[in-house]
Amino acid sequence: MTVEQTMAKIPKGWKSFAFEHGYFALHVLSSHLLEVTKEIHEHISEQELDSEVENFLAELATDFPIPVKKEIKKDIGAISLNMAQGCNLRCTYCFAGEGDYGNKAMMSIETAKASVEMFSKGRKWFHIIFFGGEPMLNFSVMKQLVDWCEEPHQTCKFSYSMTTNATLLTDERMAWLKSKRFGITVSYDGKGLHARQRLNKDLVSNSETMVEKKLNKFSEQLGTLKDFRLRTTISRENLVVLEEAMVATLNAYNFKMYVSHHATPAKPMCFEKEDIDALGAVYDRVINRFIASEKWEDIFRFENTVKMMKLIHSGKTGVYACGAGINYLTVSATGNFYLCHRLNEDEDESFGNIKAGLDEQRVTDMIEFRQAKKDPCRSCWMREWCAGGCMHEHKAKNNSIYDIDPMYCRLQSIEIKQAMRIYTLLQQKAPHLIEALG
């Protein structure tokens, strides 16, 4: 039975879970998670049918108000600017070739201003993400744009973030980024793993020592930023070293970490079922270490789990994992609009440009997809928290952003179940930390 077929078998809109500390059930339509008896768990799992339990569940569901879903509308409140389509590293897993997306270029201040002006017009708040390649290769234009955004004539308030490999970070730049209240994501894969994957231009030496020196030098400043994280990317051939790399990193730095698995059209590198399961097993073992030592607060630094726990705690429905094409777009160095930063320079996913404007039909198509009205999303127990998943991962696997990659579904299932496990355990062991989820 496929993942989709399994997910479609949701008795009366419920999905049950068994963890070492109890049995729990999710009412899919209202996103309510509650503790249940073993009997109810078995009934929902279709291991045992009982009319009394069936009636009880039906009555219980009436107590859960099902929120009226807000209509999904275009609300582009953020763009990523590909400041530099080029890079000073040669990472083995780079989805952008050598960081240039097949079209090496540097964004001009004119293109940057025109893009921001077009999308921020009439808004009170707008967020700008500086991306690449390596965006700090074009740091002077970054500074010029931020200075322009903060001129007195601007009626919109801007916020900023950047994804960087940190190799070009200096005292002066760190002070400026902090003064402008940047959010920063540093691409760091972890001790040993980073050295395998993030090579220098010579394709022999690697950037691990250099990046670690930057993290150590600027540890205090980075820790005081409003939003800072390490982003670890894992390729299938290096899964064997991920666990120790994660543990070493979480022990060495008091930073948040997010793990992403590599997505590429290169079939030998595509994650398959056994790879996703192995990744899930690593997550499980890492978290089990924290549970064994009762380091509950440390679990909150593993962002894959925290992201999902926040969804569980909020009880929200109609949440989509990614706002690409609806709330967010990317702008290439030459001023073309694309669905997201991963699909930059992919002409099949073009959404217009600074001269012709936004392709509204493409936005309409994306809204329709994100409303989860088609299978397998329509019958999936995760549909209220995913709504279609990652467009780039779908295309990497199936050459279509709308053709759902079942491996993405499998990974989502693993991460959400893990989050439910930790969320319900913390309710028992450290309930005060649940409130930190907001």
N, C-alpha and C positions, 0 to 999 in steps of 0.2 A: 504494500500500500504506500502511495506517495505521501509526502508531507502535506500536500494540498488536500488529498482525500481524507487523511487523518483529521486535519483541522476542520473539515466540513462536517464531521460527525460530532456536533456539539448538541447534546440533548437539552432541549428547551433553553438554549442560550447560556448554558453553564459550562465551565471548564474546571476540573479539579486537579489538585496537586498534593502529593504526599512528600513531606520532608521528614527529617529525623526527629523534629520537634513537634510534629502534628500534621493534621489534614486541613486543607484550605480549598476554598472554592471561589472562582471569579465569575461574577455575573457580567457577561460580556457587554451587554448593551448599556449598562450604567457604570461600568468600570469599578464596581464594588468588590472588594476582596474580604472574605471573612473566614474564620475558623469553623470547621464542621466536624461531625463525627466520622468515624471510619465507615459506618453504614452509608452515610450520604456520599462520601467520597466514592465508594464502590458503585453506588447507583449512578452517579454522574459519569463515572468511567465506563459505564455499561458492563461492569463485571457482575452486577446483580440488580435486578429490576424489582421494584416494590411500589405499588400504587399509592401507598400512604406517603412514602418519601416523595413521589412525583407530585402529589397534591401539596405537600409541605413546601416544596421548592417553588411551585407556582404561586402559592400564597405569599411566600417570603419575597418573591420578586416584585410583588405589588408595593412593597414598602420602599423600594429603591426608585426614586424619581429618575426617569430617564431624561437627561438634559436635552433640550432642543438644540440640535446642531446649528451652529452659525453657518450661514452660507459662505463658502470659500470665495473670496474676492481678491482681485489683484491689489496688493498693498506692498509695493517694493520699497522697503525701508532700509535696505542695505545693498551694497554692491562690493564686489572684490575687484580691485584694480591690479592688473598684471603689470606691475611697475617694470619688471625686468624679465623678458622672455629669454633667459640665459641663466647659467648658474656656475658657481666656482667649484662645485662638487660633481661627482659622477655616481650617484646612488644606483645600485643595481636594480632597484624596483621602481624607478621613477616612471610615473604614468605620463610624464611630459617629455619623453625622450631624454635629452640632455638638459632639460629645464626650459627649452625654447618652444615646445609644442610644435616643432617643425617650421617655425617662423621666427627666427631670432630677431629681437627688436627691443628697444627701450621706450617706455611711454614718455611722451612730451608733456610739459606742464599744460599746454593748450588742450591736449586730449583729456588729461585728467580733470581739468576744470570743466570742460564741456560735458563730460560724463556725469560728474557730480551735480552740476547745475541742472541737467535734464531730469535726473531722477529725484533730486531733493526739492525741486520747485513746489512750493505750496505746503511743504511739510514742516512740522515743528521740530522733529527729531530725525536724524539720519545717521547711519553707521557706515563707515568706510573701512574696508579690509584691504590691507596692503599685502600683495601676494606676488608670486613668481613661478618659476625660477627662484632666484634669491632677490627679494625686493630691495635689500640694502645695497645692491649693486647700483641702484638708482636713488640713493638716499637724498641727494640734493633736491630732486623733484618731489620726493615725499615731503620734505620740509617746506618747500615752496607752497605745496597744496594745502598743508595744514595751516600755514600762515594766512593763506587766502581764505580758508574756511573760517578763520577767527577774526577777520576784518570786521569793523563796526557795522558795515552795511548789511551783513548777513542776518537774515531773520530766522534762519534755521540753526538749531543747535546740533553740532556734530560730535560724534564719538568715533574712536579709532581702535583698530587692532591690527596685528601683523603676525604672519606665520613666517618663521625664519630658521635657517640652520645655525644661527648665532655665531658663525665663524668671523663675521665682520663687526661684531659688537665691540664698541670701545667705551671708555669712560664718558666721553662727550656725548656719544649717541645714547648711552644708557640714561644719562641725566636728562636729556631732551625727551626721550620716550616716557620717562617717569613724570616729567613736568606736564606732559600733554595727556596723562592718564591713559596711556595705551593699555590694551589687553594684548598679551603676547603668548603665542604658542611656539615653543622651540621643538624642532624635530630632533629628538634624541631617542635612539632605540634601546639603550640600556647597555650595561657593561658586557663586553664581548660580542653581543649581537650587533651593536652599532659598528664595530670594526669590520664585521663581515659584510655589511650592506652599504655603508655610506663612505664610498671611496673618494679620494682626491682625483684630480684630473689625470694623474699619471696611471690611474687604474691599478696601482700596486699599494701605495700607502693609503691610510684612511684618516678620517677626521675625528675619531673618538677622543683622543687625548686633547686635541684642541678645544672641542666642544665642552669636555669636562672641565677644562681650565676656566672657560668662560662661565660655566654654571657655578663653579666654586667662587670665582672672583666676584660675581655679581649676585650671589645667592641672596644676600640681605635685600638688595634693591628689588630683585625679581619677586621675592616673597611679599613685598609690600604693594605690588601692583594690584589693581582691582580685580584682574583676571589673568592668571598665569597658569600654564600647564605644560607638561612634556607630552609630546605625541610620539608614540612608539608605533612603527609600522612593521608588520611581520610578513615575510614571504614563506611559502610552504616549505622550502628546503631548509629553513632555519628555525622551524618550530621546535626542534629538539633543544635549543638553548634559550627559548623564551622564558621559561619559568624562573631560572636563576637570574636572568637579566632583569626581569620584573622585580624580583625580591631584592636584588642588590640595589636597584634604583630607588625603590620605595624606602629602603633602609638608609640609603646615602643622602637622600634629599627629602625635605619636608614639602614636596610639591605634589600637585595633582598629576595623574597620569591617565592618558587615554590611549587604548590600543586599537589600531586599525589593521585589518588584514588587506594585503595587497590585491588589487584588482587589475587585470590586464587581459587584452584580447589574445595574448600568447597562450595557447591551450596547455602547453606543458606546465605553465605557472598558475593556471586557474585552480582555485581551491575546490576540492571535491568533498564528498560526504565525510570521508575518513579524516581529512584535514580539518574541517569544521569541528568535528567531534573531538579531535586532539586539542584544538584551540580551547574548546569548552572545558576539557579536562584540566588544562593548565590553569584557567581561571578558577576552577573549583579547588585545585590544590593550593593555589596562592591564597585564596580567601580562607581556606581551612587552616592555614598557618596562623592567620590573624585570629580566627575563632579559638584555636587551641590556646593561644596566649591571652585571649580576651582583650585584644587591642582593637576595641570596637571603633574608636575614632579613626584608626588607620584605614579601615575599610572605606571610609569616605574619601580617601585620596585616589581610589580606583574609580575613575569617572564613568567607565562603561556601566558599572553597577549603579552608581549614584544617579546617573541620568534616568535609568529605568525606575529606580525607587521613587524619584520625584513624580513620575507619571502615576505610579501606584498610589502614592500619598495624596495627590491632588484629586484623584477620582475623575479626571477630565475625560471627555470623549471627543472624538473628532480631531484628535491631535495627529499631525503628520510628522514623520521623522525628519523630513527635509523640506524647506520652503523654496527650493530651486524653481525658478520660473513663475513664482507667485509672490514671494516676499523678498526674493534675492536673485540677482543675476551677476555674471562676471563680465568684465570688459577687457578685451585684449589690448595689447600695447598699442595697436593701431586704431582702436576705437570701435571694434566690432563687439556685439553683445552675444553671449552664449549662455546656455542653460545653467552651467555652474563652472567653477574653476577647474574641475577635472575634465570638462569637455571643451575647454578653451581651444579655439582654432579647429574645432570639428564642425565643418560647414553644414552637416546634416542637422546640427543642433543650434543653428544660428537663430537669434531672436532680434535681429536688426542691427543698427549701428548709429553712431552719433549724427550722421547726415540724414539718413532716412527715418530715424526714430525707431520705436519699439514695434515689433511684429505682434499685434494684439491677438491674432488668430492663434499663434503659438501659445500665448498665455491662456487663452480659452481652452485649448486642448489639454494643457497641463492641469488646469482646474478640474476638468472633467475626470481626468485620471486620478487625481488626489482625493476625489470624493468617494473613492473605493466602491464604486457601483458595479464593478466587473469582477468575475472570478479570476484568480483564486482569492482576491482580497475580500470580495463580498461575503464569502463563507468562512473567513479566517477568524479565529478567536483573538488574534492580535490586531485586528483591523482598526480599532479605535486608537491605537498607539503607534501605528506604522503608516497606514494609508499609502502603500505603494513602494516604500523603501527607497533605495539609492538608485537613481537613474544610470549613473556611470557603471555601477556593478552589473546592472541588468544588461547594459549594452556590451560591456566587456565579455559577458558570457554568451549572450544571445543575439548580439548585433542589433538590438532594439531597446530603446529606453522603456517601452511599454510591455515588453515580454519579461515577466517576473523571473528572476533567477532563483530557483528553489534553494540554492545554497545560502542566499541572503536570508530567505525565510527561516532556514534551519538555524543560522547564527542568531537571528532575532529571537527565535524561540528559546535558544540556550541562554541568551543574556537576560531575557525577561524572566524566565524561570529562576535563574540565579538571583535576580533582584528580588523576586517574591520570597525566595528562601531567606535572604538576609533581612529583608524588611520585617517578615513575620518573626524571625529570631530576635531581632533588636526590640521588637515590641515586648518580648518576654524578658530579655536580658538587660537592655539599656534603653528603656522607653523615652528617656529624656533626649536621646539623640534623634529620635524620629521627628521631634519638633523642629530640628535644625533643617529639615527638608523644606520647610516653609509651607 
